[in-house]
Amino acid sequence: MTEVTERLQESPLGAFVAARSQDVVLLEEATRDGVPTFWVRRGQIHALLKSLKADGALRMLFDLTALDEREHKHRQGLPDADFTVVYHIKSFSGPLDEVRLKVPLDDNALNLPTITDIWPNANWLEREVWDLFGIVFEGHPHLTRIMTPPSWVGHPLRKDHYARATERPPYTLSEDEVFDEQEALRFDPKAWGMKRHSDNSDFMFLNLGPNHPSVHGVFRIVLQLEGEEIVDAVPDIGFHHRGAEKMAERQTWHSFIPYTDRIDYVGGVMNNFPYVLGVEKLAGITVPPRAQMMRVMLAEFFRISSHLVFYGTMVQDLGQLSPSSICSMIVSAYSASLKRSAASGCIRLSSALAAWRWISRSAGKRKCGNSSISCRSVLMNMTRWS
């Protein structure tokens, strides 16, 4: 008996499965990450999840996603499935810390019951799965596109959906098509269950954005106003989606790493790590301690850079221009120092700590209007520690 099986039998999931046997769970799947993973019959998934939530041990819906498995040839005893919906449930107490449930679906029957009545946060997750894979969640309160434009044709994360613009004819829009695209963006309060009128007045609906509020991407919020008071807000997050998952389909495991940098240009290496660690776990790769240490150091360097950019832009919004310039120069010098260290194959922790202590002392001496340090001295001292 495996450790996972022992923990399962002590958990609410184990009791539920034992009471229903093969009517609920098809089989257990061994996984690299060690998370207990079970394939569940589609007709039983809602009852199973409701029971787990009601018990109180597995309370958090951590993720809900899907896979297009029509090109998955070597299934090694797994259930036949054209598509698979994956539910990842977390626990805050109990024998099982987390559990992953998979539901196999046939291409001719891509529908499941919604679980928004169990976990409200499934609302956006189910919309995303429908948008990108075309899997319908029956009973969902507002199953509309969330990542792609309302006028998008097809479901992008299906394997038969094109990946490159070069696979399509040149993109053009006639005047009528431009008008249709604009109309598709028109906000319909009724579709969101919102009223146009209160007992005393008419509501006003105002677009905030799409804008660029200090994030690398645009964001839109539709505000519901009663007079000057905001009574509700609907976020439109699709403008921020870049289709990185689709880009990954045409890359190798290694060549996709640079794409993860673009998530945050001043914290790139910290976004490399989740992807790289996942690939290493899947491949059974053990990273040497020296490389682990260098990863931690690099993550700290990028964290410092990210904080400097935040501080510089924040105080600039408050009317102070000098700190923004100083922070930008420090980040540039810091980056140049890291590049030289990496090129020489040596990243010295003592030098990095000395550099950061100097930055902290120098920043503390900075005075508005009468500088104790200059950006030139920052640059010269930073390059000295390379």
N, C-alpha and C positions, 0 to 999 in steps of 0.2 A: 504493500500500500504506500503510495507516494505521499509526501508531505502536503502537497496541494489537495489530494483526496481526503486526507485526515482533516485539514482545515475546512474543506467543503462540507464534510459530514457534520461538523460542529456549527455550521453557519445556517442562517435562515434559508439560503438558496438550497443547501443540502436537504433540509427537511421538506422543502417544496418539491424538489426533484424526486426524493424518495417516495413521496405520496402519489406521484403521477408517472414515474418511470419513463418509458419510451414515448409516452404521449406528449412529453414536453421537450426533453433534451435528446438530440440525435446522437451526439458524441462529444467527447472532450478532445481538444486540440492542444498539443504541446507547442509552446511558443518560446522564442529566444528570451523575451523579457520576463518570463516567469509568471505573468499575470494569468490566473485561472481563466481559461477561454472555453466556451461551450457553444455548440451550434444548436439553435432552438427552432422548433417548428413555427412557421409563420402564424398559425392560428392560435398559438399559445403565448406569444411574446408579450402582449398587453397584460394578460392576467399575471404572468410571471413578474413583470416589472412592477405592477401594482402591488403584488404581494410583498416584494422586496422592500418597496418604499413604505408600506404600511407597517412592516415589522420594526422599522426604525434603525436597523443596523447599517444597511446600504442606502444612504439617504441622498447622495449627490449624483446627479447626472453630469458626469465629467465631459463626455463627448458623444456625439452621434454623427456618424459619417457613413460613406458607402464606397464600394469598389466595383468597377466594371471588370468582371472576370471572364469575359467571353474569349479572351486569348490566353487564359490560364490553362496550360496543357497538362502539367504534371501535378495533379491534385493529391496524389499519395493518400488515397482513402477518404479525402474530405467529401462532403456532400456535393452533388452536382449543383451548380449555380451559375446563371448568367450574370447576376448582380448579387452583391452581399451588403446588407445593412448591418452596421456595427454599433452596438451600444456599450459604452464604457461607464461603469458605475463605481463610485468611490464610497468607502466607509470611513467613518470617524471613530469607530470602535468595533470590537468583535473579532472573531477568528480570521475573517477575510478582510484585507485592506481594500481590495478592489476586485472587480470581476468584469470580464469582457464577454458579451453575448453577441453571437452572429446569427443572422437570419438569411438563409438562401432564398433567392427569388428567381423565377423564370421570366424570360424576356417578354412573354405574353401576359404576365400577371404582375406588373410592377406596382403593387399597392400594399400598404400596411395601415393599420389603425394609428391615428395620432396618439402621442403620449403627452400632449400639452395639458391634459386633465390631470396627469400625474406629476409632471415636472413642467412648470410654465416656461423655463428656459429652453425647452425643446422647440419653442416657436421658431426662433431664428435658425436653429440647426436643421429642422425639417425643411424649412424654406430653402436653405442652402442645398440640401441633398436633392430636392425637387428641381431647383434651378440648374444644377450642374450635372445631374444624372437622369432626371425625368422620372424619379420614383415618387408616386403619389401617396400622400398621407391623408387618409380619409378622416373627415371630421376636423381637420385643421381650420382654425378660425379665419386665416387670411393667407392661403397658400399662393403667394405671388413671388416673382423674381426678387432676389435680394442682392446678388452680386453683379448680374448682367443687366443691361437696359431692358425696359419693358418690351421693346420691339425685337429683342434678340430671337433668332430662329435657331432651334436646336438646343442641345445640352452639352456644354463644352468639355466636360470630363469623360464623356463617352469616348471609347477608343476610335470610333468611326467619325468623330468630329475633327475637322481640320485643325492643324496646329499652327501653321504659318500663313501669313498674309499672301505669300507667293503661291499658295495653293488655291487662291481665289482670284476672280477677275479684279481688275483695278476698282478701287472703292470710289463710287460716285453717288451723288444724290441729286435727283431732280427737284424742282421747286415743290412739287406735291409731296415728295418723300421727306423733304426738310420740314414741311408743315406737319406731316404725320409724326415725325420724330419729336417735334416740339409738343404736339398734342399728347403724345405718350407720356411726357413728363408732367402733364397737368395733374395737380394733386386733387384727389377725390375724397373728401372727408368721409362720405358714407361707406366707402370701401374699407376704411379703417375703424368703422364703428363710432365715428365722431359726429356730433351734431353741429348743424350750422347756426342754430339759435339757442339762446338760453331763455329763461322766463322773462328776462328784462331787456335783452339786447341781442343783436346779431354778432356772431363771432367773426373775427378777421383771421385769415390764414396768410402767414408771411413766410417767405423763403429766407432762411439764413444760410447763405451760400448758394451753390457750392463754392467754398473758399478754402484757404490754406492756413488753418489755425495752428501754426508752429508744428505741423506734421508733414512728412514727406508724402503728400497726397491730398486730395480734396475731400471735403466732407459737407454734407447738406443736412440741414434740420428744418423741418416745417413746423412753425410755431402756431399754436392756436391762441389767439388773443381775445380777451374781453376788456375792451378799453385799452389800458396800458399794462394790464396784468396778463402774464403768461399762465394759461390754465392747462396746457398740454403741449407736448413736443414729440414729433415723430422723426427719428433719425433715418437717413438714407445712406447706408454705408458702402454701397456698391462702387462709388467713385474711387475708393481706395484699393480695390481689388486689381491686381496686376497679372493674374493668370500664371503665377510661378509654377503651380502644379502642372499646368499644361506644358510649360517650357521644359519641365523635368522629364517629360515623356520622351523627348528626343535627345536627351543628354546621357552621358555615362554617369556612374556613381561619382566619379572624381570631378568631371567637368561641370557638374551642377554647383559645386561649392561656391564659385564666385557670385552666383545669383543670390545666395543667401546674404552676402554682404550688403546688397542694395536695400534690405529691409530697414537698416538704420546706418547711414553712411558714417556716423561718428561712433558706432558701436558694432562695426562689421564682424569682428572676430567672435563676439559674444553671440551673434546669430549664426555663425558657422558651427559653433559647438553643438547645439541641439541636433542639427542635421548629421554632423560627422559622428557624434556619439551614437545616434540611432543606426547609422550604417555599420559602425564598428560592432555594435551589439548583434546586428543581424548576421554579420560575416564572422563573428567569433574572434575578432581582433583584439588583442591586449596591448594597450599603449604603454611604452616604457615609462618609468617614474620621471625621468628627465623631461620627456615630452609633456607629461602631465603638469610638471612644475612650470614649464614655459607657457603652457596654456593658461594657467592661473595668472601668471605675470602679465601676459598679453591682455587678458580680460580686465585686469586692474588698470592697465594703461588706457584701454579704450573707455573704461568707466570714468576715469579722470577726464579724458577728453570730452566725453558726453556731458559731464557736469559743468565743465568750463563753457561749453557752447550754451547750455541751459542758462547759466548765470549771466553770461554776456548778453544774450538776447533778452532775458527777463529785465535786466536793469536798463537796457536800451529802450524797452517799451515804457519804462518809468521815466525816461528823459535823460539818462546818463549815457553819453556816447563813448567816453574814454574806456570804461571797463570792457565794452564790447570789442574795441580794437585790441586791447591788451590780451584778452582771452583768445581772440582769433590768432594773434601772433604766437602765443604760447602753444596753442594746439598745432599750428603749422610747424613750429620748431620741434615740438614733441614728436610729431609724425616723422619728421626728417631724421631725428635721432633714432627712432625705432627702425626705420628703414636701413640705416647704416649698420645698426647692431645686428639686424636680421641678415643683411648681406654678408657680414663678416662671420656669421654663424655663431655669434656670441651675444647673449643678452645678460648683462650683469645686474643682479638684483641690487647690489650696494650702490651702483651708479644711479639706478632708477629711483631708489629711495632718497639719495642725496639730491637728485634733481627735484623731486617733489617737495622736499623740505625747503629748498631754496625758493620754489614757486610760492609756497605757503607764506614764507617770511616776506617775500617781495610783494605779494598781493596785499599783505597786511600793512605795508608801508605806503601803499598807493593812496594819494589824497586827491580829492576833486580840485581841479584847477592848478595844483602845484604838485607835480609828480616827483616822488622820491626815486622812481625807477623809470626807465624808458623802454619802449618796445624793442629798441635796438639792443639794449643790455640784456633783455629777456632772451632774444634770439641768440646772442653771442654766448651767453652762459648755458643755454640749453644745448647748443651744438657742441660745447666743450665736453659735455658728459657722454657723448656718443662713443 
